[in-house]
Structure formats: structure tokens, C-alpha cells
């Protein structure tokens, strides 16, 4: 089988372009590591994933996919994302604490709280990925940064419900990422890349069906 695949549409969503699967794999790993580093402050998670998804979209469209371009997108996405970033960071802390308490058997109502935590975490992650993917669809400068994220959040919320099959695919990607980390903790390094690739793929898939 050829490493060149013509199933990925170009930016007009009509004409496919050749995609080198090895190049896509390496670009996914690179973008994932960069997104992981940019996400370390936690409040920058939405901007980091928006930059990573946009980066892979540009790669698939045959446009500029340099590290400088990803950094520029991250700087453009950062303003206006602080509120969502703070909410994401707070939720991440609560989820991790609940999981740690459940692990040591100190979580009250573990039989109910743990499944509820996992379900809410998955739903929140899907909404975040959908929102981050939609951000690049709304043009604007720093003066309209908040409006861009507000519009992206609305689109992400709508797509999460409307395109339920795409949301199911993202849920599968999240489950796969969790299994990777469960098998070998060091694989957490590749998790952002897999989620970024899944988000970009689901976005392209959704666009092709609209």
C-alpha cells in the first residue's frame, strides 16, 4: 500500500490532496509535544490545542506548517481564552484530585462520584476539543479575541450535540489515550498529538458532511 493517501480534502473541501502518512505521523508527534509544553501552565490549554489543531489543518492543506507558524497561532489564540483556560485548569485539578482519592480509596461515595467524574471529564474534553478546533474558523485580531472564543464555544457546543458520531470518535480517541497512559505512563507525551489529530480529522469529516 502506498504511503500517499488522497482521501484528505484541501481547504475547499472538494479536491483531495496527497498526504504522506509518515510525514503526518511525524508532524502529529511534533505538534503533540509542542502542545504539551504550551499546556503546562494549564490555563493555556485551550489556546495550545487551538494552535495544534490549526497547525495540523495547515499541514493537511499543504500550507505553512512550521513551528514558527504554530507559535504565532498560539499567541493569537491566547488573548480571549483566559476565562475558558481558567475553567479548564480548575476542572482538571478537581478531576485529578478525585481520581487520586479514588485510587487510594479515600473518595466519599466512590461508586457514584468516580463514574460521574469520568463521564463529566469526557464530555468536557470533547467540548474543549470541539471548541479549540472551531476557533480557527472565526477570523479576527486581538481586539476581537474574546468574541472569537465565544463564537468558537457556541460552535463547539452545537457540534458536540449535532455531530454525535464525531463526538463519539473523539470519545474513542480519549479512551485510547487513557489506555496508552494506563499501559505505560511515559506515553502521556503522545496524548496531545493523538487528540489534536483526532480533532482535526473529526473537523474535516464534519465539514465534508455539511
Buried (B, 14 or more C-beta within 10 A) or exposed (E): EEEEBEEBBEBEEEEEBEBEEEEBEEBBBBBBBBBBEBBEEBBBBBBBBBBBBBBBBBBBBEEEBEEEBBBBBBEBBBBBBBBBBEBBBEBBEEBEEBBEBBEEEEBEEBEEBBEEBBEBBBEBBBBBBBBBBBBBBBEBEEEBBBEBBBBBBEBBBEBBEEBEEBBEBBBEBBEEBBEBBEEEEEBEBBBBBBBBBBBBBBBBBBEEEE
